Amino acid sequence: MKRILLLLLLTALWLSTACGVSYTDSVPSEALGSAVLSALPSPDDYALYGQDYVSAYFPVSDNPTDFYIAYSVTAEDVGEFGIFRMADEEGAKLMKSAIDSYLNDMRSTQLSFLQTYAPREVAKLEEAEARVLGSYAVYAILSQEDRATLFETIDKQIKQ
């Protein structure tokens, strides 16, 4: 009987760790953003948005603990990514909703312009992606390869 209970307990423990991914919330967004920039091909081509940008474009009831939003300063590159560290996963989900609205607004207002001015950049905006990783909300308007690099880099930094 004791062996059966022990086996059931070990199975439950294994299932709980195998099924869920756990993320730390202790890494500042700036550290994550710097790691991402270091992993991208042209890190010097990015500048940062500040608090005014966040207030204007990402209105949520819970302000982020910190954030890091980088955008390409190259005229023909729409590359941009953002990392928001929220108080908890619920806050990150709320921020992701704000990010989704932001991305949809960008698509509706800038897509036709890009098709004429920088057609090679259209895919970045069309395929822009947002994710919740624990208490972080992250978005990427990057090439498929750079998006993968961004999410892999962040995942390695915060996965427990």
Disulfide bonds with the S-S distance in Angstrom:
none
